[in-house]
């Protein structure tokens, strides 16, 4: 295996774990929102189960990421991206919730913090 392939593999796997973590965080939070607005107990319970399964996958992706990245970097990155992803993708796009200018500023500050923490 070439040096380039080893280096790409060393970046690709952590990146895939971060993207997977973000995706399943968005899914989990969306399921919990659907559970909260469900009109019947069956819908409530099914969305709770789906949300908890997605949450479990976020735990697995974070655990995998910790094989490649120190905790003091991995946790703030995954947590910060989850906040941004849930606010922008789930809240705004999926559920049509209004996000104020002050909240968008908060998203920008979180994104800046992620860049500072994760930057080398």
C-alpha positions, 0 to 999 in steps of 0.5 A: 500500500502506498504512502498516499493510500495509507494517509487517505485511509487515515483521514477517510475512516474518521471522516466517515465516522464523523459524517455517520455520527452527524447523520444519526444524531439528526435522525435520533433528534427527528425521531424524538420530535416525531414521538413528542407530537405523536397523537397515539401511544403506538406512534410515541413508542415506535418513534422512541425506539427508532430514536434510541436505536439511532442514538445508539449508533451515534455512540458506536460511531463516536467510539470508533472515532476515538480509535483515531482522534483524541477525546478532547477533539472528537467529542466537541466536534461531534457534539458541535456538528450535532447541534448545527445539524439538528438545528439546520437540517431537522428543525429548519428543513424537516419541521419548518421551525423558525430560527432567529438571527441570534440563533444563526449567529450561535450556529456560526460561533459553534462552527468557528469553535469546531474549526478551532478545536479540530484544526491542526 
